[in-house]
Amino acid sequence: MTVYPAHYINGQWVKAQSSETLPVHDSSTEAVMATVPSGTAAEAEAAVLAARAAFESWSTLPVETRAAYLDKVAAGVKARTEDLAMAIAREVGMPLKMARMVQVGGPAWHWGNFAKVARQFEWEKKVGNSLVVREPIGVVGCITPWNFPLSQITLKIAPAMVAGCTVVLKPSEIAPVNAMILAEIIHEAGLPPGVFNLVNGPGPVVGEVLATHPEVDMVSFTGSTRAGKRVGELASQSVKRVALELGGKSASVVLDDANFEAAIKGTVSACMLNSGQTCSAHTRLLVPAARYEEAKALAQAAIAKFSIGPSLEETSRLGPLVSAAQRDRVLGFIRTGIEEGADVIAGGADAPAIAKGYFVQPTILGIKASDTLAQEEIFGPVLVVITYKDEDEAVAIANSTIYGLGGAVWSGSDEHAMKVARRLRTGQVDINGGPFNGQAPFGGYKQSGNGRENGVYGFEEFLEFKAMQLKPSAD
């Protein structure tokens, strides 16, 4: 077991004030793999004040200097790929091979990409007799989740810092080890003291300081819609900028002219990534009513290929959930679906035959659009199948939740799929299995949040506009 005794504040590791610690569990074995200190409000405030003190000098450095620091961090993340992937595989439960590619490979790329974005960005523009300049917003409080921990940390602190902001990070207390490794990498990269700060701890203590402190100019939060509402409520009292990336209940709409085998295989994969612990997972499969039995058979064949097992075993394609609480929550949803009359297509609420770990069978349920599981974010390996009579009803069902984060449309032609996709009230739509694009904006409509991440779109979230009105020349 690894013991982390300190927070990272003002360029150094500072021994925790409290003896209280937070245990981090290996999701495949249930054993405690590490402990981190449970931060206090005073430690969070110290980090905020360090970030404030560092802001002026950091924000006035040349962009190239800040970008060069990001390049160093990117190299450090790549060099410690195995450490980071092992930590995340154990904390979160994603199989190790996938964790290397997705949970570490993606962040390493984003660190370098945000450096490129900053270098290429148009920082000033003449508009009539005004010079419009872009400036960093200031001190940013970053509150991040456990499901893609390093990715969500990177998508906040990398663009914020290269934009000229200073940051205080509160990582998830469920999966903080990867954040501690990243702090070591940032320290080795030699960033000036106070630019990056990390305080572990529970949301109601550390997170609420970041949301309320008058010296924090912006709070960027990723997590549940319930917690996001709380962050927004607290931040509104000081009129901070707030960026929220929240829940989802994304629909994969399979049109009658689609390649059904490819569409359903693709939807199952998009649902089961990270054992369904993905906010943009395609968790609702919408199919024509007349083809329900065909869809069931294809879904059963697709789900059968998801071998379940510990995250460090090479044969595992589906790992455990992150915690006992999350496992129990997901099993509760499955039981609710069955009680409401769901057609159990695959899986169910019975525990898999694995001695230890927070495992749930990959499950597919046929339900009605009005059922609980059609509306609630489950955050586990659970796909629901819903039928529709025509495209208008398919669009209505897809748009019928409080969320609007992701989705997909499958059709025999991209043009047909895009016509339907334009009617979906959601932040991104995959057309016939189009892959994820790290340069495209990621974020949601409705109660899936506000603001965008990735590429130039995520970078601009951390900038203000300033217009300087110039006196027109005499001629």
C-alpha positions in Angstrom: 0.0 0.0 0.0 1.3 3.5 -0.9 0.8 6.3 1.6 0.7 9.8 0.3 1.1 12.2 3.3 1.1 15.6 1.6 -0.7 18.0 -0.7 1.0 20.0 -3.5 0.8 23.7 -2.7 2.9 26.6 -4.0 5.5 24.4 -5.8 6.2 21.9 -3.0 4.8 18.9 -1.1 3.2 20.2 2.1 2.5 17.7 4.9 -1.2 17.4 5.6 -2.5 19.3 8.6 -5.0 16.6 9.5 -4.2 13.0 10.3 -7.4 11.9 8.6 -6.8 9.9 5.4 -8.9 8.7 2.5 -8.5 5.0 1.4 -8.2 4.2 -2.2 -9.4 0.7 -3.1 -8.2 -1.7 -5.9 -11.5 -2.2 -7.7 -10.6 -5.8 -8.8 -9.5 -7.0 -5.3 -11.3 -4.6 -2.9 -8.0 -4.2 -1.0 -6.8 -0.7 0.0 -4.0 0.1 -2.5 -3.2 3.6 -1.2 -4.2 6.4 1.1 -4.2 10.2 0.5 -4.7 13.0 3.0 -8.2 14.3 3.6 -7.6 18.0 3.0 -9.1 20.8 5.1 -10.7 24.1 4.2 -7.5 25.9 5.4 -5.3 23.9 3.0 -7.7 24.6 0.1 -7.5 28.3 0.9 -3.7 28.2 1.1 -3.7 26.6 -2.4 -6.0 29.3 -3.7 -3.9 32.1 -2.3 -0.7 30.5 -3.8 -2.5 30.4 -7.2 -3.5 34.0 -6.8 0.0 35.1 -5.9 1.4 33.3 -9.0 -1.1 34.6 -11.5 0.3 37.9 -12.5 3.8 36.7 -13.3 2.6 33.5 -15.0 0.0 35.2 -17.1 2.5 37.7 -18.5 5.0 35.1 -19.6 5.3 34.6 -23.3 2.9 32.0 -24.7 5.9 30.0 -26.0 7.3 29.7 -22.5 4.0 28.4 -21.1 3.6 26.0 -24.1 7.1 24.7 -23.5 6.2 23.7 -20.0 3.2 21.8 -21.3 5.5 20.0 -23.7 7.6 18.9 -20.8 4.6 17.6 -18.9 3.5 15.7 -22.1 6.9 14.0 -22.2 6.7 13.2 -18.5 3.2 11.6 -18.9 4.5 9.5 -21.7 7.6 8.4 -19.7 5.4 7.3 -16.8 2.7 5.6 -18.9 3.0 2.3 -17.1 2.8 3.9 -13.6 -0.3 5.9 -14.6 -2.0 3.0 -16.5 -1.4 0.6 -13.6 -2.8 3.1 -11.1 -5.9 3.8 -13.1 -6.6 0.2 -14.0 -6.5 -0.6 -10.3 -8.5 2.5 -9.1 -11.1 2.6 -11.8 -11.3 -0.9 -13.1 -10.5 -0.4 -16.8 -8.5 -3.3 -18.2 -4.8 -2.4 -18.3 -4.3 -2.6 -22.0 -7.2 -0.2 -22.6 -6.1 2.0 -19.8 -2.7 2.5 -21.5 -4.3 3.6 -24.7 -7.3 5.6 -23.5 -6.7 6.7 -19.9 -3.0 7.7 -20.5 -2.5 7.9 -24.2 -5.3 10.4 -24.6 -4.1 12.8 -21.9 -0.5 12.6 -23.2 -1.7 13.7 -26.6 -3.9 16.5 -25.1 -1.0 18.0 -23.1 1.0 18.4 -26.4 -2.0 19.5 -28.4 -3.0 22.3 -26.0 0.6 23.6 -26.4 0.1 23.7 -30.1 -3.3 25.3 -29.8 -1.9 28.2 -27.7 1.0 28.7 -30.1 -1.4 29.0 -33.1 -4.1 31.0 -31.3 -5.1 34.5 -32.5 -4.7 36.4 -29.3 -5.5 39.9 -30.7 -7.8 41.0 -33.5 -8.6 44.5 -34.9 -12.4 45.1 -35.1 -13.2 48.5 -36.5 -11.6 51.0 -34.2 -11.2 48.4 -31.4 -8.4 46.0 -30.6 -10.0 42.9 -29.1 -7.6 40.9 -27.0 -7.9 37.6 -25.2 -6.6 37.3 -21.6 -6.6 34.6 -19.0 -9.6 34.5 -16.7 -7.4 34.2 -13.5 -7.4 31.5 -10.8 -9.3 28.3 -11.8 -10.7 25.7 -9.3 -10.8 22.3 -11.0 -13.0 19.5 -9.5 -12.6 16.3 -11.4 -14.3 12.8 -11.4 -13.1 9.3 -11.0 -14.1 7.6 -14.3 -11.6 9.1 -16.7 -9.5 10.8 -14.0 -6.3 11.8 -15.8 -8.2 12.8 -18.9 -10.6 15.1 -17.0 -7.7 16.6 -15.0 -5.8 17.2 -18.3 -8.7 18.8 -20.1 -9.0 21.4 -17.4 -5.6 22.2 -16.1 -3.6 22.0 -19.4 -5.7 24.5 -21.3 -6.1 26.7 -18.3 -2.4 26.9 -17.5 -1.3 27.5 -21.1 -3.9 30.2 -21.4 -2.2 31.9 -18.5 -4.4 30.9 -15.6 -3.2 29.3 -12.4 -5.1 26.3 -11.0 -6.1 24.5 -7.9 -7.1 20.9 -8.5 -9.3 18.7 -6.3 -9.2 15.3 -7.8 -11.7 12.6 -7.0 -11.1 11.0 -3.7 -12.0 7.6 -5.2 -9.3 7.7 -7.8 -6.6 10.2 -6.8 -3.4 8.2 -7.2 -3.0 9.1 -10.9 -3.3 12.8 -9.9 -0.5 12.4 -7.4 1.7 10.9 -10.1 0.8 13.8 -12.4 1.7 16.3 -9.7 5.2 14.6 -9.5 5.5 15.0 -13.2 4.5 18.7 -13.1 6.9 19.3 -10.3 9.8 17.7 -12.3 8.8 19.9 -15.3 9.8 22.9 -13.2 6.7 25.1 -13.3 6.9 28.2 -11.2 5.5 27.8 -7.6 1.7 28.4 -7.3 0.8 27.8 -11.0 -0.4 24.3 -10.2 -1.7 23.2 -6.8 -3.4 20.0 -5.7 -5.4 19.4 -2.5 -7.1 16.1 -1.9 -10.3 15.8 0.0 -14.1 15.4 0.0 -16.2 17.7 -2.1 -18.2 19.3 0.7 -14.9 20.5 2.3 -12.3 21.2 -0.4 -14.6 21.5 -3.4 -16.9 24.0 -1.7 -13.9 26.3 -0.9 -13.1 26.3 -4.6 -16.7 27.1 -5.5 -17.1 29.9 -3.0 -13.7 31.5 -2.5 -13.6 35.1 -3.7 -10.1 34.7 -5.1 -11.2 31.9 -7.5 -12.3 33.4 -10.8 -13.7 30.3 -12.4 -14.7 26.8 -11.3 -14.6 23.9 -13.8 -16.4 20.8 -12.7 -17.0 17.4 -14.1 -19.3 14.9 -12.3 -22.9 14.2 -11.6 -25.7 16.6 -12.5 -26.7 16.7 -8.8 -23.2 17.8 -7.7 -22.9 20.2 -10.6 -26.1 22.0 -9.5 -24.5 22.5 -6.1 -21.3 23.9 -7.6 -23.3 26.3 -9.8 -25.4 27.4 -6.9 -22.4 28.2 -4.7 -20.4 29.8 -7.5 -23.2 32.1 -8.4 -22.8 34.0 -5.1 -19.5 35.5 -6.3 -20.5 35.5 -10.0 -17.7 33.2 -11.0 -17.6 31.7 -14.5 -18.7 28.1 -14.2 -18.0 25.2 -16.7 -20.0 22.1 -16.0 -19.6 18.7 -17.7 -22.3 16.5 -16.2 -24.4 13.4 -16.8 -25.8 11.8 -20.0 -28.3 9.3 -21.3 -27.2 9.1 -24.9 -29.3 7.5 -27.5 -28.0 5.4 -30.4 -30.7 5.7 -33.1 -30.6 2.8 -35.6 -32.6 3.7 -38.6 -34.4 1.1 -40.7 -31.9 1.4 -43.6 -28.8 1.0 -41.4 -26.4 -1.9 -41.4 -27.9 -3.5 -38.3 -25.0 -5.8 -37.4 -22.5 -2.9 -37.5 -24.9 -0.5 -35.7 -25.7 -2.8 -32.8 -22.1 -4.0 -32.4 -20.9 -0.4 -32.4 -23.6 0.6 -29.9 -22.8 -2.2 -27.5 -19.1 -1.2 -27.6 -19.9 2.4 -27.0 -22.0 1.5 -24.0 -19.6 -0.9 -22.4 -16.4 1.2 -22.6 -15.0 1.5 -19.1 -17.7 -0.9 -17.8 -20.3 1.8 -18.8 -18.7 4.3 -16.5 -18.7 7.0 -19.2 -20.9 10.1 -19.2 -21.3 10.0 -23.0 -21.9 6.2 -23.2 -24.5 5.2 -25.7 -26.8 3.6 -23.1 -30.1 3.7 -25.1 -30.4 1.6 -28.3 -33.4 2.8 -30.4 -34.6 0.3 -33.1 -37.6 0.0 -35.3 -40.4 -2.0 -33.5 -40.6 -4.4 -36.4 -37.0 -5.4 -36.0 -36.8 -5.8 -32.3 -36.2 -9.6 -32.3 -33.4 -9.1 -34.9 -31.8 -6.4 -32.7 -32.0 -8.7 -29.6 -30.1 -11.5 -31.3 -27.4 -9.2 -32.6 -27.1 -7.5 -29.2 -26.7 -10.9 -27.5 -24.0 -11.9 -29.9 -22.1 -8.7 -29.4 -22.3 -8.7 -25.6 -21.1 -12.3 -25.4 -17.6 -11.1 -26.6 -17.1 -8.9 -23.5 -15.1 -11.2 -21.2 -15.3 -10.0 -17.7 -12.4 -10.2 -15.2 -9.8 -8.3 -13.1 -8.4 -5.2 -14.7 -4.8 -6.6 -14.7 -5.6 -9.8 -16.5 -4.8 -9.7 -20.2 -8.0 -11.6 -21.2 -10.3 -9.1 -19.5 -12.3 -6.9 -21.8 -14.7 -5.7 -19.1 -13.4 -4.8 -15.7 -15.1 -4.1 -12.4 -16.9 -1.0 -11.4 -15.0 1.6 -9.3 -16.5 0.9 -5.9 -18.9 -1.2 -3.8 -21.3 1.7 -3.7 -21.3 2.1 -7.5 -21.8 -1.7 -8.0 -24.7 -1.7 -5.6 -26.2 1.4 -7.3 -26.0 -0.3 -10.7 -27.5 -3.6 -9.4 -30.3 -1.6 -7.9 -31.1 -0.1 -11.3 -31.1 -3.5 -13.0 -33.5 -4.8 -10.3 -35.8 -1.8 -10.9 -35.8 -2.4 -14.6 -36.8 -6.1 -14.1 -39.5 -5.1 -11.6 -40.9 -2.7 -14.1 -41.2 -5.5 -16.6 -38.0 -5.4 -18.6 -37.2 -8.1 -21.2 -33.8 -9.5 -20.0 -31.9 -9.8 -23.2 -28.5 -10.5 -21.5 -27.0 -10.4 -18.0 -29.1 -9.4 -15.0 -28.7 -8.6 -11.3 -27.0 -11.9 -10.3 -23.3 -11.5 -9.3 -20.7 -12.9 -11.7 -18.7 -15.9 -10.5 -15.7 -13.9 -9.4 -14.6 -14.1 -5.8 -13.5 -10.4 -5.3 -14.0 -7.1 -7.0 -16.9 -4.8 -7.7 -18.2 -6.7 -10.7 -21.6 -6.5 -12.5 -22.6 -8.7 -15.4 -22.8 -6.8 -18.8 -26.6 -6.4 -19.1 -29.1 -5.6 -21.9 -32.7 -4.9 -21.1 -35.7 -4.3 -23.4 -37.8 -1.5 -21.9 -40.4 1.2 -22.7 -39.4 4.8 -23.2 -41.3 5.8 -20.1 -39.5 3.3 -17.8 -37.0 4.5 -15.1 -34.0 3.1 -16.9 -34.9 5.1 -20.0 -34.4 8.3 -18.0 -31.8 7.8 -15.2 -28.1 7.7 -15.8 -27.0 4.2 -14.6 -23.2 4.5 -15.0 -22.6 0.8 -15.4 -22.5 -1.9 -18.1 -26.2 -1.7 -18.8 -27.8 -1.1 -22.2 -31.5 -0.6 -22.7 -33.3 -1.3 -26.0 -36.3 0.8 -26.9 -38.5 0.5 -30.0 -40.0 3.2 -32.1 -42.6 3.3 -34.9 -41.1 6.0 -37.2 -38.3 8.5 -37.3 -40.3 11.2 -35.7 -40.9 9.0 -32.7 -37.2 8.0 -32.6 -36.2 11.6 -32.4 -38.8 12.4 -29.8 -37.6 9.4 -27.6 -33.9 10.4 -28.1 -34.7 14.0 -26.9 -37.0 12.9 -24.1 -34.5 13.0 -21.2 -33.1 15.9 -19.1 -29.7 15.2 -20.7 -28.1 16.0 -24.0 -24.4 15.0 -24.0 -23.8 12.4 -26.7 -25.5 10.1 -29.2 -25.3 8.3 -32.5 -27.3 7.8 -35.7 -26.8 4.8 -37.9 -28.2 4.8 -41.5 -27.5 3.4 -44.9 -26.2 6.9 -45.9 -24.3 9.6 -44.0 -26.7 12.2 -45.5 -29.8 10.4 -44.0 -28.0 10.0 -40.6 -26.9 13.6 -40.5 -30.5 14.8 -41.3 -31.7 13.0 -38.2 -28.7 14.0 -36.2 -29.5 17.7 -36.7 -32.7 17.1 -34.8 -31.1 15.6 -31.7 -30.6 18.1 -28.8 -27.2 16.9 -27.9 -23.6 18.1 -27.9 -22.1 15.5 -30.2 -23.5 12.8 -32.5 -21.5 9.9 -34.0 -22.5 9.3 -37.6 -22.3 5.6 -38.6 -19.6 4.9 -36.0 -17.5 8.0 -36.6 -14.6 7.9 -34.1 -14.0 10.4 -31.3 -12.2 13.5 -32.3 -10.0 15.2 -29.6 -10.0 18.5 -31.5 -13.8 18.7 -31.7 -15.9 20.4 -28.8 -17.1 18.1 -26.1 -19.9 19.1 -23.9 -23.7 19.0 -23.5 -27.1 20.6 -23.9 -29.7 20.8 -21.2 -28.7 19.3 -17.8 -25.6 17.7 -19.3 -23.9 21.0 -18.5 -22.4 24.1 -20.2 -19.1 24.9 -21.7 -16.9 22.8 -23.9 -13.7 20.8 -23.7 -11.1 19.7 -26.2 -8.9 21.6 -28.6 -9.4 25.3 -29.2 -12.9 25.2 -27.9 -11.8 24.0 -24.5 -8.9 26.4 -24.5 -11.1 29.4 -25.0 -13.2 28.5 -21.9 -10.3 29.9 -19.8 -10.1 33.3 -21.6 -11.8 36.7 -21.3 -12.4 39.2 -24.0 -11.1 42.8 -23.6 -11.9 45.5 -26.1 -9.7 48.5 -26.3 -11.3 51.3 -28.2 -8.7 53.3 -30.3 -9.1 56.8 -31.5 -9.7 56.7 -35.3 -6.8 58.2 -37.3 -7.3 61.7 -38.7 -7.3 60.4 -42.3 
